[in-house]
Amino acid sequence: MKAAMNTAVARARETAPFAIRTERGSDVAARERLLDASFGTDRHTRTCQRLRDGRVPARGLAFAALQHGRLIGTVRLWHVSAGGVPALVLGPLAVDAASRSLGVGAALMEHALTAAKAQGYGAVILRGDPAYYARFGFSTAKTGALALPGPFEPERLLAVELRSGALDNAWGMIVATGDKAPRSRVVGRARKLAISAA
């Protein structure tokens, strides 16, 4: 019986369209290539990047989707202060163009939000397409008094409360509060690989 169960589990893993796991250091080059392909090599100049520059994602809240060992999706969450209220900013969410019909983006979103809620976070903010993110509970209902450090469209600044009332007193500038990224040759080397491979 146990052997049959193990065989069934092994087959399910082989036929599953993708798996989601916590991001690893070995994912950096593939993640950077995917982000460049999804958003262009000028993505570092965008407004929300100001909230990520020189920071590391929130601990345990950076995820990779893989299919047959190949990275096909990524999402990360970052610590911010939303006008004095602790929150997370989600992004970027990216899925390999050839894998978008598999539901990878939705699965990454649900996984990230579930993990953030399990860790006790109260709210997640992002800048994105209202029609796409509404299915996950995101709206402008609590973002009207918030601003990003750079140009943005107010109708695309969205939030979801993981705990009711978490953003009730949020107003003002959203600023990065996460841990600063260490300066290391390993990170620098991985970035150079990602840039040269793009």
MIMAR-861499 format. One line per 5 residues: number of its first residue (from 0); their letters; for each residue x, y, z of N, C-alpha, C. Coordinates in steps of 0.2 Angstrom, whole numbers. Example, Ala and Ser with C-alpha at 12.3 -4.5 7.8 and 13.67 -1.06 7.14 Angstrom:
! MIMAR-861499
0	as	66:-28:39:62:-22:39:66:-16:39 ~ 64:-11:35:68:-5:36:64:0:39
***
This chain:
! MIMAR-861499
0	mkaam	4:-6:0:0:0:0:4:6:0 ~ 10:6:4:14:12:5:18:13:-2 ~ 20:8:-5:23:8:-11:19:11:-17 ~ 13:9:-17:8:12:-22:7:19:-21 ~ 6:21:-14:5:28:-13:11:32:-15
5	ntava	17:30:-13:24:33:-15:24:34:-23 ~ 22:29:-27:22:29:-34:17:34:-36 ~ 11:35:-33:6:40:-35:8:47:-34 ~ 12:48:-28:15:54:-27:20:56:-32 ~ 24:52:-33:30:53:-38:27:55:-45
10	raret	21:51:-47:18:52:-54:15:59:-54 ~ 12:61:-48:9:68:-48:14:73:-48 ~ 20:72:-45:25:77:-46:27:78:-53 ~ 28:72:-56:30:72:-63:26:76:-68 ~ 19:75:-67:14:78:-71:11:85:-69
15	apfai	13:87:-63:11:93:-61:14:99:-65 ~ 10:104:-67:12:109:-72:18:113:-69 ~ 18:114:-62:23:118:-59:22:117:-52 ~ 28:119:-48:28:119:-41:30:126:-39 ~ 28:128:-33:30:134:-30:34:133:-23
20	rterg	40:136:-23:44:136:-17:47:142:-15 ~ 50:143:-9:54:149:-7:60:150:-12 ~ 61:156:-14:66:158:-18:73:156:-15 ~ 78:154:-19:84:152:-17:89:157:-20 ~ 95:157:-18:101:161:-21:102:158:-28
25	sdvaa	101:152:-29:103:149:-36:97:152:-41 ~ 92:155:-39:87:157:-43:88:164:-46 ~ 93:168:-43:94:175:-45:95:176:-52 ~ 100:173:-56:101:174:-63:95:173:-67 ~ 91:167:-66:85:166:-70:80:171:-68
30	rerll	79:173:-62:74:178:-60:75:184:-63 ~ 81:186:-63:83:193:-67:82:193:-74 ~ 83:187:-77:82:186:-85:74:186:-86 ~ 70:183:-81:63:183:-82:60:190:-81 ~ 63:194:-76:60:201:-75:62:205:-81
35	dasfg	68:205:-84:70:209:-89:65:207:-95 ~ 64:200:-96:60:198:-102:52:201:-101 ~ 50:201:-95:43:203:-93:42:211:-93 ~ 47:215:-91:46:222:-90:51:226:-93 ~ 56:223:-97:61:227:-100:67:228:-96
40	tdrht	73:230:-99:79:231:-95:79:238:-92 ~ 74:242:-93:74:248:-90:69:248:-84 ~ 67:242:-82:63:241:-76:65:244:-69 ~ 72:245:-69:75:248:-63:74:255:-62 ~ 71:258:-67:69:265:-67:62:267:-64
45	rtcqr	58:262:-64:51:262:-62:50:264:-55 ~ 45:268:-54:43:271:-47:43:265:-41 ~ 40:260:-42:40:255:-37:47:252:-35 ~ 52:253:-40:58:250:-39:62:254:-33 ~ 60:260:-32:62:264:-27:61:261:-20
50	lrdgr	56:257:-19:54:254:-13:58:247:-12 ~ 62:245:-17:66:239:-17:73:240:-17 ~ 75:246:-20:82:247:-21:86:247:-14 ~ 91:243:-15:96:242:-9:93:238:-3 ~ 87:235:-4:84:231:1:83:224:0
55	vparg	82:220:5:80:213:4:73:211:5 ~ 70:206:1:63:205:2:62:203:10 ~ 55:204:12:53:201:18:55:194:19 ~ 58:192:25:60:185:26:55:180:25 ~ 56:175:21:51:170:19:46:172:14
60	lafaa	46:178:11:41:180:7:43:182:0 ~ 48:178:-3:50:178:-10:49:171:-12 ~ 46:170:-18:44:164:-20:45:163:-28 ~ 47:157:-30:48:155:-37:44:149:-39 ~ 41:150:-45:37:144:-48:42:141:-53
65	lqhgr	42:134:-52:47:130:-57:43:125:-60 ~ 45:124:-66:42:118:-70:48:114:-73 ~ 48:108:-71:54:103:-73:61:107:-71 ~ 61:110:-65:67:113:-63:69:120:-66 ~ 65:122:-71:66:129:-74:61:134:-70
70	ligtv	64:140:-69:60:145:-66:56:148:-71 ~ 49:148:-69:44:151:-74:40:156:-71 ~ 41:158:-64:37:163:-61:41:166:-55 ~ 40:172:-53:43:175:-47:38:180:-44 ~ 38:180:-37:35:186:-34:38:187:-27
75	rlwhv	39:193:-25:42:195:-19:38:200:-15 ~ 39:200:-9:35:205:-4:41:209:0 ~ 40:215:1:45:219:4:42:224:9 ~ 45:225:15:43:229:20:43:236:18 ~ 37:239:20:36:247:19:32:250:25
80	saggv	33:256:25:28:260:30:24:264:25 ~ 17:263:26:12:266:22:10:272:26 ~ 13:277:26:12:283:30:12:282:37 ~ 17:278:40:17:276:47:14:269:48 ~ 11:266:44:8:260:45:12:254:42
85	palvl	14:249:46:18:244:43:14:240:38 ~ 17:239:32:13:235:27:19:231:23 ~ 16:228:18:21:225:13:19:227:6 ~ 24:228:2:23:229:-5:24:223:-9 ~ 20:221:-14:21:215:-18:23:217:-25
90	gplav	29:214:-27:31:215:-34:38:214:-34 ~ 40:213:-40:36:212:-46:34:205:-46 ~ 28:204:-49:25:197:-51:26:196:-58 ~ 30:191:-60:31:189:-67:31:182:-68 ~ 28:180:-74:28:174:-77:30:173:-84
95	daasr	34:168:-85:37:167:-92:31:166:-97 ~ 32:170:-102:27:170:-108:24:164:-110 ~ 28:159:-110:26:152:-113:22:148:-107 ~ 22:151:-101:18:147:-96:12:151:-93 ~ 10:156:-96:5:160:-93:-2:157:-93
100	slgvg	-3:152:-97:-9:148:-97:-10:143:-92 ~ -5:142:-88:-5:137:-83:-8:140:-76 ~ -9:146:-75:-12:149:-69:-6:150:-64 ~ 0:151:-66:6:152:-62:5:159:-58 ~ 3:164:-62:2:171:-58:-2:171:-53
105	aalme	-8:168:-54:-13:167:-48:-11:163:-43 ~ -8:157:-44:-5:153:-39:0:156:-35 ~ 5:160:-38:10:164:-34:7:169:-30 ~ 2:173:-33:-2:178:-29:-5:175:-22 ~ -9:169:-23:-12:166:-18:-7:163:-13
110	halta	-2:161:-15:3:158:-11:7:164:-7 ~ 8:169:-10:11:175:-6:7:178:-1 ~ 1:179:-3:-4:182:2:-6:177:8 ~ -6:171:6:-7:166:12:-1:166:17 ~ 5:166:14:11:166:18:11:172:22
115	akaqg	10:178:19:10:185:22:5:185:28 ~ -1:182:27:-6:182:32:-4:177:38 ~ -1:172:36:1:167:41:7:170:45 ~ 11:174:43:16:177:46:14:183:50 ~ 7:185:50:4:190:54:4:197:51
120	ygavi	6:198:45:6:204:42:-1:207:40 ~ -3:213:41:-9:216:40:-12:218:34 ~ -7:220:29:-9:223:23:-4:222:17 ~ -6:221:11:-1:221:5:-4:226:0 ~ 1:230:-2:0:236:-7:4:234:-13
125	lrgdp	1:236:-19:5:235:-25:3:240:-30 ~ 6:241:-35:4:245:-41:3:241:-47 ~ -3:241:-50:-4:236:-55:-11:237:-58 ~ -13:232:-62:-19:232:-66:-25:231:-61 ~ -30:236:-60:-35:234:-55:-40:228:-57
130	ayyar	-41:227:-64:-45:222:-66:-42:215:-64 ~ -35:214:-65:-32:208:-64:-32:207:-56 ~ -30:212:-52:-29:211:-45:-35:211:-41 ~ -41:213:-44:-47:213:-40:-49:206:-38 ~ -47:201:-41:-49:194:-40:-46:192:-33
135	fgfst	-40:195:-31:-37:193:-25:-39:198:-19 ~ -44:202:-21:-46:207:-15:-43:214:-15 ~ -39:215:-20:-35:222:-21:-40:227:-23 ~ -40:233:-21:-44:239:-23:-40:245:-21 ~ -44:251:-23:-41:257:-21:-44:260:-15
140	aktga	-49:256:-11:-53:258:-6:-48:261:0 ~ -42:258:1:-38:261:7:-32:264:4 ~ -31:266:-2:-25:269:-5:-26:276:-7 ~ -32:279:-6:-33:286:-9:-28:291:-5 ~ -26:290:1:-22:295:4:-15:293:4
145	lalpg	-13:288:0:-6:286:0:-3:288:-7 ~ 4:289:-6:8:291:-12:14:287:-13 ~ 17:286:-19:23:282:-20:28:287:-22 ~ 35:285:-21:40:290:-22:42:291:-29 ~ 38:294:-33:39:295:-40:32:295:-43
150	pfepe	32:296:-50:26:296:-54:22:290:-53 ~ 15:290:-52:11:284:-52:4:286:-54 ~ 0:282:-56:-7:283:-57:-11:281:-51 ~ -15:285:-48:-18:283:-42:-23:277:-42 ~ -26:277:-48:-31:271:-49:-27:264:-50
155	rllav	-20:264:-50:-17:258:-50:-13:257:-44 ~ -14:261:-39:-11:260:-32:-16:256:-28 ~ -15:249:-27:-20:245:-24:-18:242:-18 ~ -23:240:-14:-21:236:-7:-26:231:-5 ~ -24:226:-2:-29:222:1:-27:221:9
160	elrsg	-32:221:13:-31:220:20:-31:213:22 ~ -26:210:25:-26:203:27:-29:203:34 ~ -29:209:38:-32:210:44:-37:216:44 ~ -43:215:45:-48:220:44:-45:227:48 ~ -45:232:45:-44:239:48:-36:240:48
165	aldna	-32:236:45:-25:237:45:-22:243:42 ~ -26:246:37:-24:252:33:-29:258:35 ~ -32:257:40:-37:263:42:-34:269:43 ~ -28:270:46:-24:276:47:-19:277:43 ~ -18:274:37:-13:275:32:-14:281:28
170	wgmiv	-9:285:28:-9:291:23:-2:293:23 ~ -1:297:17:6:299:16:10:295:11 ~ 16:296:12:21:293:7:23:286:9 ~ 23:281:5:25:274:6:32:274:5 ~ 36:272:11:43:272:11:46:265:12
175	atgdk	51:263:10:54:256:11:57:256:19 ~ 56:251:22:58:250:29:62:243:30 ~ 62:239:25:65:232:25:73:233:26 ~ 76:227:28:83:226:29:86:228:23 ~ 92:231:24:96:233:18:100:227:16
180	aprsr	101:227:9:104:221:6:112:222:7 ~ 115:216:9:122:216:10:126:217:3 ~ 131:221:3:135:222:-2:140:216:-3 ~ 139:212:-8:144:206:-8:145:204:-15 ~ 151:201:-16:153:199:-23:148:194:-26
185	vvgra	146:190:-22:141:185:-24:135:188:-28 ~ 132:193:-24:126:196:-27:128:200:-33 ~ 134:204:-33:136:207:-39:137:203:-45 ~ 140:197:-43:142:192:-49:135:190:-52 ~ 130:188:-48:124:186:-50:120:191:-54
190	rklai	121:197:-52:118:203:-56:121:204:-63 ~ 128:203:-63:131:204:-69:129:198:-74 ~ 129:192:-71:127:186:-75:120:187:-78 ~ 115:190:-74:108:191:-77:108:196:-82 ~ 112:202:-81:112:207:-86:115:205:-93
195	saa	121:201:-92:124:199:-98:120:194:-102 ~ 116:190:-98:112:184:-102:106:187:-105 ~ 104:193:-103:97:196:-105:98:198:-113
***
